[in-house]
Amino acid sequence: MKTSKSTEDHWNASLYDGKHAFVSQYGNSLVQLLAPKEEERILDLGCGTGDLANTLFEGGVEVVGVDKSENMVKLATSKYPQIPFTVQDATQLTYQNEFDAVFSNATLHWVHPPKEAVQCIYESLKQGGRMVAEFGGKGNVQTITDEIIQQIKNAGFEFKATQFPWYYPSIAEYSKLLEEAGFHVIFAQLYDRPTPLDGENGLRNWIEMFGNMLFDGIPEQIKDHIIANVEINLKDILYREGIWMADYKRIRVVGIK
């Protein structure tokens, strides 16, 4: 029987573009917080399929996009060949004092260990440069993930802490990391952002896109049954007027080197 397994590059770039375009769309307000200026050199860390990097490029910015996912970088390069995109790990960046800003949307909650990523970001920036980031904060999608974990256990499988792929810090926790790296934190915010998921199968698609690693070692047929139970149990909570709403909580930070 086929089992669910997360591969090193688990990202389905086409599904990401087709059913989860909200990731980039919500990032447009983060671009406003970044307030990019023409001719600035900016690193888009976790560029995904390149939409926000292109927004920066069209504003006259010299933008470089990096992402750990080769699938994402391939699609970004095909969409926006005028922008340099490369496959890189946020914890292993080798840039030194090169960028006026590091911009990161919906990425840093995937990055382990977070301390190493923060240090790489700091070293990538010019003196006086800024880091502007948004990602999942404390309590992000907790209603969904708690239910998935409970249903995995109900199905007779052990759930190990190492299977949980995300890092969702509090403002205090992440601000401390930034300050320890040398940043001066000038803005930090945690806020609720209920997020509509596309279509009747929105919750299932979200789980398949972002949460597949939670099901490592579980046969596909049982995984499908688990997700069906999650949908049943959460429908009264997260399904409103024909739309699934994910219980997103986002953290936004701005730090100056």
C-alpha positions as CSV (number, residue, x, y, z in Angstrom):
1,M,0.0,0.0,0.0
2,K,1.3,3.4,-0.9
3,T,2.3,5.6,2.0
4,S,2.4,9.3,2.3
5,K,6.0,10.6,2.4
6,S,7.3,14.2,2.2
7,T,10.3,14.4,-0.1
8,E,13.1,17.0,0.2
9,D,11.2,19.3,-2.3
10,H,7.6,18.7,-1.4
11,W,6.3,21.9,-3.1
12,N,3.9,21.6,-6.0
13,A,4.6,25.0,-7.6
14,S,1.6,24.8,-10.0
15,L,-0.9,24.0,-7.2
16,Y,0.7,26.8,-5.2
17,D,0.1,29.3,-8.1
18,G,-3.3,27.9,-8.9
19,K,-5.0,27.4,-5.6
20,H,-2.9,29.4,-3.1
21,A,-2.3,32.7,-4.9
22,F,-3.5,34.4,-1.7
23,V,0.0,33.9,-0.3
24,S,1.4,36.4,-2.7
25,Q,-1.7,38.6,-2.8
26,Y,-1.5,39.1,1.0
27,G,2.1,39.9,0.6
28,N,1.3,43.1,-1.4
29,S,0.6,45.0,1.8
30,L,4.0,43.8,3.1
31,V,5.6,45.4,0.1
32,Q,4.0,48.7,1.3
33,L,5.6,48.2,4.7
34,L,9.0,47.6,2.9
35,A,8.5,50.9,1.0
36,P,11.1,50.0,-1.6
37,K,13.0,52.8,-3.4
38,E,14.2,52.8,-7.0
39,E,17.6,51.3,-7.5
40,E,17.7,49.6,-4.0
41,R,19.2,46.1,-4.0
42,I,16.7,43.8,-2.3
43,L,16.8,40.1,-1.5
44,D,13.4,38.3,-1.7
45,L,14.0,35.5,0.7
46,G,11.6,32.6,0.0
47,C,10.5,34.1,-3.3
48,G,8.1,31.2,-4.2
49,T,6.9,31.5,-7.8
50,G,8.2,35.1,-8.1
51,D,5.2,37.3,-8.0
52,L,6.3,39.7,-5.3
53,A,9.8,39.8,-6.6
54,N,8.3,40.9,-9.9
55,T,6.3,43.6,-8.1
56,L,9.6,44.9,-6.7
57,F,11.3,44.7,-10.1
58,E,8.5,46.7,-11.7
59,G,9.1,49.4,-9.1
60,G,12.6,49.9,-10.2
61,V,14.3,47.7,-7.6
62,E,17.3,45.5,-8.3
63,V,15.8,42.3,-6.9
64,V,17.4,38.9,-6.3
65,G,15.0,36.0,-5.5
66,V,16.0,32.8,-3.5
67,D,14.0,29.8,-2.4
68,K,14.9,26.4,-1.1
69,S,12.5,24.7,-3.5
70,E,13.9,24.0,-6.9
71,N,10.3,23.5,-8.2
72,M,9.4,27.1,-7.1
73,V,12.6,28.6,-8.6
74,K,12.0,26.8,-11.9
75,L,8.5,28.2,-12.2
76,A,9.6,31.7,-11.0
77,T,12.4,31.7,-13.6
78,S,10.0,30.7,-16.4
79,K,7.5,33.4,-15.4
80,Y,10.0,36.2,-14.9
81,P,13.2,35.5,-16.8
82,Q,14.3,39.1,-16.2
83,I,14.9,38.4,-12.5
84,P,17.8,36.3,-11.1
85,F,16.3,33.4,-9.1
86,T,18.4,30.8,-7.4
87,V,17.9,27.8,-5.1
88,Q,19.3,28.6,-1.6
89,D,18.7,27.7,2.0
90,A,17.9,30.6,4.3
91,T,20.2,29.2,6.9
92,Q,23.2,28.9,4.5
93,L,23.2,32.3,2.7
94,T,26.7,33.5,1.8
95,Y,25.9,37.2,1.1
96,Q,27.9,39.8,2.9
97,N,26.8,43.4,3.3
98,E,25.1,43.3,-0.1
99,F,21.5,44.4,0.3
100,D,19.6,47.5,1.3
101,A,16.8,45.2,2.4
102,V,15.8,41.6,2.9
103,F,12.2,41.0,2.2
104,S,10.5,37.8,3.2
105,N,6.8,36.8,3.0
106,A,5.3,33.6,4.3
107,T,8.6,31.8,4.5
108,L,10.4,32.0,7.9
109,H,8.0,29.7,9.7
110,W,9.4,26.9,7.5
111,V,13.0,27.6,8.4
112,H,15.0,25.7,11.0
113,P,17.0,26.6,13.0
114,P,15.6,30.1,13.0
115,K,18.6,31.6,14.7
116,E,20.9,30.7,11.8
117,A,18.5,32.2,9.3
118,V,18.4,35.5,11.3
119,Q,22.1,35.6,11.4
120,C,22.4,35.0,7.6
121,I,19.9,37.8,7.0
122,Y,21.8,40.2,9.2
123,E,25.1,39.4,7.4
124,S,23.4,39.9,4.0
125,L,22.4,43.4,4.8
126,K,24.4,46.6,4.4
127,Q,24.9,48.7,7.5
128,G,21.6,50.5,8.1
129,G,19.8,48.0,5.9
130,R,16.4,46.6,6.9
131,M,14.7,43.3,7.3
132,V,11.0,43.3,6.6
133,A,9.2,40.0,7.1
134,E,5.8,38.4,7.7
135,F,5.2,34.7,8.5
136,G,3.2,32.5,10.8
137,G,3.1,33.6,14.4
138,K,2.1,32.0,17.7
139,G,-1.2,30.1,17.3
140,N,-1.1,30.1,13.5
141,V,-3.6,27.5,12.0
142,Q,-3.8,25.9,15.4
143,T,-7.4,24.8,15.0
144,I,-6.5,23.0,11.8
145,T,-3.2,21.4,13.0
146,D,-4.6,20.3,16.4
147,E,-7.5,18.5,14.6
148,I,-5.1,16.8,12.1
149,I,-2.9,15.6,14.9
150,Q,-5.9,14.3,16.9
151,Q,-7.2,12.4,13.9
152,I,-3.8,10.9,13.2
153,K,-3.7,9.6,16.8
154,N,-7.4,8.4,16.6
155,A,-6.3,6.4,13.5
156,G,-3.8,4.6,15.7
157,F,-0.6,6.3,14.6
158,E,2.0,8.0,16.8
159,F,2.6,11.7,16.1
160,K,6.1,12.9,16.9
161,A,7.0,16.5,17.6
162,T,9.6,16.2,14.8
163,Q,6.8,15.8,12.3
164,F,5.6,19.3,13.0
165,P,7.4,21.3,10.3
166,W,6.6,24.9,11.3
167,Y,8.1,27.5,13.7
168,Y,5.4,29.9,15.0
169,P,7.1,32.3,17.5
170,S,5.6,34.9,19.7
171,I,6.6,38.6,19.2
172,A,8.8,38.4,22.3
173,E,10.6,35.2,21.2
174,Y,11.3,36.5,17.7
175,S,12.3,40.0,18.7
176,K,14.8,38.5,21.1
177,L,16.3,36.4,18.2
178,L,16.6,39.5,16.1
179,E,18.2,41.6,18.9
180,E,20.7,38.9,19.7
181,A,21.8,38.9,16.1
182,G,22.4,42.7,16.3
183,F,19.1,44.0,14.8
184,H,17.3,47.1,16.2
185,V,13.7,46.0,16.1
186,I,11.5,49.0,15.2
187,F,8.2,47.2,14.5
188,A,6.7,43.9,15.7
189,Q,3.0,42.9,15.4
190,L,1.0,39.7,15.8
191,Y,-2.5,39.8,14.3
192,D,-5.3,37.5,13.3
193,R,-5.8,37.1,9.5
194,P,-8.7,34.7,8.8
195,T,-7.9,33.5,5.3
196,P,-10.4,32.1,2.7
197,L,-9.4,28.9,1.0
198,D,-10.4,28.4,-2.6
199,G,-13.4,26.1,-3.3
200,E,-15.3,23.4,-1.7
201,N,-12.1,21.4,-1.3
202,G,-10.2,24.4,0.1
203,L,-9.2,22.8,3.4
204,R,-8.2,19.5,1.8
205,N,-6.1,21.4,-0.8
206,W,-4.5,23.5,1.9
207,I,-3.5,20.3,3.9
208,E,-2.2,18.7,0.7
209,M,-0.2,21.8,-0.2
210,F,1.2,22.8,3.2
211,G,0.7,19.9,5.6
212,N,1.7,16.8,3.8
213,M,4.7,16.1,6.0
214,L,2.3,15.6,9.0
215,F,1.3,12.3,7.4
216,D,4.8,10.7,6.9
217,G,4.5,6.9,7.0
218,I,0.7,6.9,6.8
219,P,-0.9,4.9,3.9
220,E,-2.6,7.2,1.4
221,Q,-6.0,5.6,1.9
222,I,-5.9,6.2,5.6
223,K,-4.5,9.7,5.1
224,D,-7.6,10.4,2.9
225,H,-9.9,9.1,5.7
226,I,-8.1,11.3,8.3
227,I,-8.5,14.4,6.2
228,A,-12.2,13.6,5.6
229,N,-12.7,13.4,9.4
230,V,-10.8,16.7,9.8
231,E,-13.2,18.3,7.3
232,I,-16.2,16.9,9.1
233,N,-15.1,18.0,12.6
234,L,-14.0,21.5,11.5
235,K,-16.9,22.3,9.2
236,D,-19.0,24.0,11.9
237,I,-16.0,26.0,13.0
238,L,-14.1,27.0,9.8
239,Y,-16.7,26.7,7.0
240,R,-18.7,29.9,6.6
241,E,-21.2,30.7,3.8
242,G,-19.7,28.1,1.5
243,I,-16.0,29.1,2.1
244,W,-13.4,27.4,4.3
245,M,-11.5,30.0,6.5
246,A,-8.1,29.1,7.8
247,D,-7.3,30.5,11.2
248,Y,-4.1,32.3,10.3
249,K,-2.2,34.4,12.8
250,R,0.7,36.4,11.3
251,I,3.7,38.0,12.8
252,R,5.3,41.1,11.1
253,V,8.7,42.5,12.0
254,V,11.0,45.2,10.8
255,G,14.6,45.2,12.0
256,I,17.4,47.6,11.2
257,K,21.1,46.5,11.0
